[in-house]
Amino acid sequence: MVNIFEKNGRIEISTINYDELQEDKFFSKPKKFSLNSQTVKITEINGNNKFLERLPYSNVKNLLLVELEDGYDFKGKFNLICNKGEYFLVIEKFYLELVHELYNLVDEGYELAEIVSEFTSLIPPKIELFQYKELEEDGLTTHLKKSHINNILHYTDMEKETISQFISSIKTLRIRSLFKYKRDNINSPKNEFCILISEFSKSEFSNNFSVKQDKNSNIIIEDYGVLLPSKLNTSYTEKPILILVHGLASSCKIEKENYIEITKYLVPYFHVFVFDYLTINQPISVSGMLLAAKVKKLKEKYRNKKVYIIAHSMGGLVSRSAIEEHSAEVDYLIMAGTPNNGSLPGKLARLEKTTLFIANQCKIKFQDFYDLIYSNVKGLEDLSRKNSYIKKLNENKLFNPEKYYCIAGYAFPVGHIRILNRIKTDLVVSLHNMMLVNGRKIPNIKLGSWNHMNYFTKNFEKPLGEIINSLLMKKKV
């Protein structure tokens, strides 16, 4: 049961049922509150929404619609309280409806990863995640502030124009006819937002993770720095070693289908392993240390064998950390879509929100999703271009562009939207970001059909084959 009431000039929304709560605080019908001469109406609405349904490891409990009847410039505050294992998300209503329809476009033949990645790269997600504090009563509390609300309700003129272009570019009438998205709808002031109350699936939340700490007090989940041999390997042991390293909010173990084709392609030439690690709260340097330790063991077991790494996105930075910070004996590193100068959404808050959409498309690990929801994000902090870690890594003297190779996509927008001064990207990372480190260019192959989500599933054979053949023949690309 949800309790909604006014307390000390704030609206309090709680899923914890205290004995002293009066019956009028229970939420069973729409409620109105007057705060700072503003009227706030709260109603429970249907939670049938494709975006919410796809939230991993989660069960939607309640979806509340909050209407600011006196305009969007809200001056109040909400206290949000929940049990451990529950969480809140706040999403602008128009944005939630629009994303729902974008997810429905899969039925129209569009690729979900492509269209959602394009949309989130153009428009900052109108969604809020929270940091929580523990309560003595075994619950969690956080605050929905004026700045949060005004941030999700406000659309810049550029954002409004981009949404209009994006919708107009989609080659189906369904999304436009259903909501009749006219320019007036897009440009109108927004004064409604949704508060999602969700809980983690009990079977997942009850799992106990074996935790230890390194000498710098960084938390390491023991089972998430693992190296696994591919089951597709043959018994031929004279081949060199190759390690596949996944990217942000992903997993080679869970997303096996995304790595099957590339593994089949590689096993005739290599003894293939996959490295799985945590991406959200585990610092990149710690993941690099774990990978370096696995490389050392492989070198001891398979003496005189060369070691190659193919890494996607954040995995390229983890691999560089293993080589440059932890002296892993890797002969060649091939990076696909790696943000070598930090993530494109530079601010951490936007990176967190964008990652939530990635998690909705990929098969994220439970621990990674849990950390993202509760804003335990040391790994994301390292990935942000505003963070000093990337600069430090790029200044490392062990950086050797002769050992590194880059696979770079520059996917065309879904609807070929023409945004003024827009740089070439794979929908997430720019070409410049992938190919240059401190002004030093990495040997590269570019392909227009790649986007950030399909490097290892689409048209990879020829370009990857060119790099591999040149390396096996000890020639430069």
C-alpha positions in Angstrom: 0.0 0.0 0.0 1.2 3.5 -0.8 0.8 6.3 1.7 0.7 9.9 0.4 0.3 12.9 2.8 1.6 16.4 3.6 4.3 16.6 6.2 6.2 19.8 7.2 5.4 21.5 4.0 6.4 18.6 1.8 4.5 15.8 0.0 5.6 12.5 1.4 5.1 9.3 -0.6 5.9 6.1 1.3 5.5 2.4 0.8 6.4 1.7 4.5 3.3 1.2 6.6 3.9 2.6 10.1 1.5 1.8 12.9 0.9 5.4 13.7 -0.4 6.3 10.2 -3.9 7.4 10.0 -6.3 6.0 7.5 -6.6 9.3 5.6 -3.0 9.0 4.6 -3.5 5.7 2.7 -3.7 6.4 -1.0 -6.9 4.9 -2.5 -8.2 7.8 -4.7 -6.8 10.9 -6.3 -5.5 13.5 -3.8 -4.9 17.2 -4.0 -2.4 19.2 -2.0 -1.7 22.9 -1.8 2.0 23.8 -1.4 3.4 27.3 -1.7 0.2 28.5 -3.3 0.5 25.7 -5.9 -2.0 22.9 -6.3 -0.7 19.4 -6.8 -3.0 16.5 -7.9 -1.8 12.9 -7.6 -3.6 10.0 -9.3 -2.7 6.4 -9.8 -2.7 5.3 -13.5 -2.2 2.2 -15.5 1.4 1.0 -15.6 1.1 -0.7 -19.0 4.1 0.8 -20.7 6.7 -0.9 -22.8 9.6 1.0 -21.3 8.5 0.2 -17.7 7.8 -3.4 -18.6 11.3 -3.9 -19.9 13.0 -2.6 -16.7 15.2 -5.7 -15.8 14.8 -7.6 -12.6 11.9 -5.4 -11.7 8.1 -5.6 -10.9 6.1 -2.4 -11.3 4.1 -1.8 -8.1 2.5 1.6 -8.7 2.6 4.4 -11.3 1.5 7.8 -10.0 0.6 10.7 -12.2 1.5 14.1 -10.6 -0.2 17.2 -12.1 0.9 20.7 -11.3 -2.3 22.5 -11.8 -0.7 26.0 -11.6 2.1 25.4 -14.2 5.4 23.6 -14.4 7.5 26.0 -12.3 7.2 23.9 -9.1 8.6 25.3 -5.8 7.9 22.4 -3.5 9.5 19.1 -2.6 8.7 15.4 -2.3 10.0 13.0 0.3 10.2 9.5 -1.2 10.4 6.5 1.2 10.5 2.8 0.3 11.5 -0.6 1.6 14.8 -2.0 0.8 14.5 -3.8 -2.5 12.2 -1.1 -3.9 13.0 2.1 -5.9 11.6 5.2 -7.4 11.9 6.6 -11.0 10.5 9.9 -12.0 9.7 10.5 -15.7 8.0 13.3 -17.6 4.6 12.1 -18.9 4.9 13.1 -22.5 8.4 11.6 -22.7 7.2 8.3 -21.2 4.4 8.1 -23.7 6.7 8.8 -26.6 9.3 6.2 -25.5 6.5 3.7 -25.2 5.6 4.3 -28.8 9.3 4.1 -29.9 9.5 0.6 -28.3 6.3 -0.3 -30.2 8.2 0.4 -33.4 9.9 -2.9 -33.1 6.6 -4.4 -34.4 7.0 -2.1 -37.5 10.3 -3.6 -38.4 12.7 -1.1 -36.7 15.6 -2.2 -34.6 15.0 -1.3 -31.0 18.7 -0.6 -30.2 19.1 1.6 -33.2 16.0 3.8 -32.7 16.3 4.2 -28.9 20.0 4.9 -29.1 19.4 7.6 -31.8 16.6 9.2 -29.7 18.6 9.2 -26.4 21.6 10.7 -28.2 19.5 13.6 -29.5 17.3 14.3 -26.5 18.6 14.2 -22.8 16.3 11.6 -21.1 13.6 13.3 -19.1 14.0 10.9 -16.2 15.4 11.1 -12.7 17.3 8.5 -10.7 18.1 9.0 -7.0 20.7 8.5 -4.3 19.2 6.9 -1.2 19.9 7.1 2.5 19.1 4.2 4.9 16.5 4.6 7.6 16.6 3.1 11.0 13.3 1.3 10.2 15.1 -0.8 7.5 13.9 1.5 4.7 15.4 3.9 2.2 14.7 7.6 1.7 15.4 10.2 -1.0 14.1 13.5 -2.2 12.4 14.8 -5.4 13.6 18.4 -5.5 12.4 21.4 -7.3 15.5 21.2 -9.6 14.7 17.6 -10.5 11.1 18.5 -11.4 11.9 21.6 -13.4 14.7 19.7 -15.2 12.4 17.0 -16.6 9.5 19.3 -17.4 11.6 21.8 -19.3 12.4 21.3 -23.0 14.7 23.6 -24.8 13.8 25.0 -28.2 16.4 22.7 -29.8 14.9 19.7 -28.0 11.4 20.5 -29.2 12.6 21.0 -32.8 14.6 17.7 -32.7 11.6 15.8 -31.3 9.4 17.2 -34.1 12.0 16.2 -36.8 12.5 12.8 -35.2 8.8 12.0 -35.2 8.3 13.3 -38.8 11.2 11.2 -40.0 9.8 7.9 -38.9 8.4 6.1 -41.9 5.2 4.9 -40.3 1.9 6.7 -39.5 1.3 4.7 -36.4 3.3 6.8 -33.9 2.0 10.0 -35.4 -1.7 9.1 -35.8 -2.0 7.6 -32.3 -0.9 10.7 -30.4 -1.4 13.3 -33.2 1.9 14.8 -32.4 1.5 18.3 -33.8 4.0 21.0 -33.2 1.7 22.6 -30.7 1.7 19.4 -28.6 5.4 19.3 -28.6 5.9 23.0 -27.8 3.3 23.2 -25.1 4.5 23.6 -21.5 4.7 20.3 -19.6 3.1 20.2 -16.1 2.7 16.4 -15.6 5.2 13.7 -14.6 5.0 10.1 -13.4 6.5 8.6 -10.2 7.2 4.9 -10.7 7.4 2.7 -7.6 9.0 -0.6 -8.5 10.6 -3.5 -6.7 13.4 -5.9 -7.6 12.4 -9.4 -8.3 12.6 -11.3 -5.0 14.5 -14.2 -6.5 17.2 -11.9 -7.7 17.3 -9.6 -4.7 17.7 -12.5 -2.3 20.9 -13.6 -4.0 24.0 -13.1 -1.8 27.0 -11.8 -3.5 30.5 -12.7 -2.3 32.2 -9.4 -1.7 35.8 -8.6 -0.9 37.9 -5.4 -1.0 41.2 -4.6 -2.6 44.0 -2.6 -0.9 42.4 0.7 -2.0 39.0 -0.4 -0.5 37.4 -0.8 -3.9 34.6 -3.3 -3.7 35.0 -6.3 -5.9 32.3 -8.9 -6.5 34.4 -12.1 -6.8 32.3 -13.8 -9.4 32.5 -10.8 -11.7 36.1 -10.7 -12.8 35.9 -14.1 -14.5 37.5 -15.5 -17.7 35.6 -18.3 -19.4 36.7 -20.4 -22.3 34.3 -20.5 -25.2 32.5 -23.8 -25.6 33.0 -23.5 -29.4 36.8 -23.9 -29.0 38.4 -26.8 -30.7 41.2 -28.9 -29.1 43.9 -27.4 -31.3 46.2 -25.6 -28.8 48.8 -24.1 -31.1 46.5 -21.2 -31.9 47.1 -17.8 -30.2 44.8 -16.6 -27.3 41.9 -14.2 -27.9 39.8 -12.6 -25.2 36.4 -10.9 -25.9 35.6 -8.1 -23.4 32.1 -6.7 -23.3 31.0 -3.1 -22.8 28.9 -1.0 -20.5 25.8 -2.6 -18.9 26.4 -5.9 -20.8 27.7 -9.4 -20.2 29.3 -12.0 -22.5 27.8 -14.7 -20.2 24.2 -13.4 -20.2 24.2 -12.0 -23.7 25.6 -15.2 -25.4 23.5 -14.7 -28.5 25.3 -11.4 -29.3 28.7 -13.1 -29.2 27.9 -16.4 -30.8 28.6 -15.3 -34.4 31.8 -13.5 -33.7 33.0 -16.5 -31.7 32.2 -18.9 -34.5 34.2 -16.6 -36.8 37.2 -16.5 -34.5 37.6 -20.1 -33.2 39.3 -21.3 -36.4 42.2 -18.9 -35.7 42.2 -18.5 -31.9 41.6 -20.1 -28.6 38.7 -17.9 -27.5 37.9 -16.7 -24.0 35.4 -14.1 -22.7 36.0 -11.8 -19.8 33.0 -10.7 -17.7 33.2 -7.9 -15.2 31.0 -5.3 -13.4 30.6 -2.0 -15.2 28.5 0.4 -13.1 30.2 0.6 -9.7 33.5 -1.3 -10.2 36.2 1.3 -11.1 37.7 0.8 -14.5 41.2 0.4 -13.0 39.9 -2.5 -10.8 38.4 -4.2 -13.8 41.7 -3.7 -15.6 43.5 -5.3 -12.6 41.2 -8.3 -12.7 41.7 -8.7 -16.5 45.5 -8.3 -16.1 45.5 -11.1 -13.5 43.6 -13.4 -15.9 46.0 -12.6 -18.8 48.9 -13.5 -16.5 47.4 -16.9 -15.7 46.8 -17.5 -19.4 50.4 -16.7 -20.2 51.5 -19.1 -17.5 49.3 -21.9 -18.9 49.8 -21.3 -22.6 53.5 -20.4 -22.8 54.8 -18.5 -25.8 51.3 -17.8 -27.1 50.4 -14.4 -28.2 47.3 -12.8 -26.5 44.8 -10.7 -28.5 41.9 -8.8 -27.1 38.7 -7.6 -28.9 36.8 -5.2 -26.7 33.6 -3.3 -27.1 33.0 0.2 -25.8 33.9 0.5 -22.1 35.7 -2.8 -22.5 38.3 -1.1 -24.5 39.1 1.2 -21.6 39.2 -1.8 -19.2 41.6 -3.5 -21.6 43.8 -0.4 -21.9 43.9 -0.2 -18.1 45.0 -3.8 -17.9 47.8 -3.1 -20.4 48.9 0.4 -19.4 48.2 0.5 -15.6 48.7 -3.2 -14.7 51.3 -4.3 -17.3 49.2 -7.1 -18.8 51.2 -8.8 -21.6 48.8 -8.3 -24.4 50.2 -8.3 -27.9 47.3 -6.5 -29.7 44.1 -4.8 -28.7 41.2 -4.3 -31.2 38.6 -1.8 -29.8 35.1 -1.4 -31.2 33.2 1.8 -30.3 35.5 2.7 -27.4 35.2 6.2 -26.0 38.9 6.8 -25.6 38.3 10.4 -24.5 35.4 9.7 -22.2 31.7 9.2 -22.8 29.8 11.5 -25.2 27.2 12.4 -22.5 29.8 14.2 -20.5 27.8 14.9 -17.3 27.5 11.9 -15.0 23.7 12.5 -14.4 23.0 12.2 -18.2 25.3 9.2 -18.5 23.4 7.4 -15.7 20.1 8.1 -17.5 21.4 7.0 -20.9 22.7 3.8 -19.3 19.3 3.1 -18.0 18.1 2.9 -21.6 21.1 0.7 -22.5 20.1 -1.6 -19.7 16.6 -1.8 -21.1 18.0 -3.1 -24.4 20.9 -5.3 -23.2 20.9 -8.1 -20.7 22.6 -6.3 -17.8 23.8 -8.1 -14.7 21.6 -7.8 -11.7 24.4 -6.3 -9.6 25.1 -3.7 -12.3 21.4 -2.7 -12.5 21.1 -2.6 -8.7 24.1 -0.2 -8.6 22.7 2.0 -11.3 19.3 2.3 -9.6 20.8 3.2 -6.3 23.4 5.5 -7.9 26.5 3.5 -6.8 28.4 4.5 -10.0 32.2 4.6 -9.6 32.6 2.8 -12.9 30.4 5.3 -14.7 32.3 8.2 -13.0 35.5 6.8 -14.6 33.8 6.6 -18.0 32.6 10.2 -17.9 34.8 12.6 -20.0 34.5 15.1 -17.1 36.4 12.7 -14.8 40.1 12.9 -14.3 40.6 9.1 -14.8 40.3 9.3 -18.6 42.9 12.1 -18.8 45.2 10.1 -16.5 44.9 7.0 -18.6 45.5 8.8 -21.8 48.7 10.4 -20.5 50.1 6.9 -19.5 53.5 6.4 -21.0 52.7 2.8 -21.8 50.1 3.8 -24.4 51.3 2.4 -27.7 49.1 3.1 -30.8 51.1 0.5 -32.8 49.5 -2.2 -30.6 46.0 -0.8 -30.8 43.4 -0.9 -33.6 40.0 0.7 -33.8 36.7 -0.4 -35.4 34.6 2.7 -35.8 31.0 3.0 -36.9 29.2 6.1 -38.1 25.7 5.0 -38.4 23.2 7.2 -40.2 20.3 8.4 -38.1 17.2 6.3 -38.1 15.2 9.0 -40.1 18.3 10.7 -41.5 17.6 13.8 -39.3 19.8 16.7 -40.2 21.0 18.3 -36.9 23.1 21.4 -37.4 26.8 20.9 -36.6 26.2 17.3 -35.7 29.3 15.2 -35.6 29.7 11.6 -37.0 28.9 9.0 -34.3 27.9 5.4 -33.9 24.9 6.9 -32.1 26.8 6.8 -28.8 30.5 7.5 -29.5 32.0 10.0 -32.0 34.6 8.9 -34.6 37.1 11.4 -33.2 36.6 9.9 -29.7 37.2 6.4 -30.9 40.2 7.1 -33.2 42.3 9.7 -31.3 44.1 9.6 -27.9 45.9 12.8 -27.0 46.2 13.7 -30.7 47.7 10.3 -31.6 45.6 8.4 -34.2 44.9 4.7 -33.8 44.9 2.6 -36.9 41.3 2.1 -37.8 38.6 0.7 -40.1 35.3 2.7 -40.5 31.9 1.4 -41.7 28.7 3.4 -42.1 26.4 0.4 -41.3 27.7 0.0 -37.7 26.0 1.5 -34.7 27.1 1.1 -31.1 25.0 -1.9 -30.5 25.7 -4.1 -33.5 29.5 -4.2 -33.9 29.7 -7.9 -33.2 26.5 -8.9 -34.9 26.5 -7.1 -38.3 29.0 -6.9 -41.2 32.0 -7.5 -39.0 33.6 -10.4 -40.9 35.4 -8.4 -43.7 36.8 -5.5 -41.6 37.7 -7.6 -38.6 39.2 -10.2 -41.0 41.4 -7.6 -42.5 42.8 -6.6 -39.1 43.2 -10.2 -37.9 44.9 -11.3 -41.1 47.4 -8.4 -41.0 48.2 -9.2 -37.3 48.6 -12.9 -37.9 50.9 -12.1 -40.9 52.7 -9.5 -38.7 51.8 -6.7 -41.0 50.4 -3.3 -40.2 46.9 -2.3 -41.2 
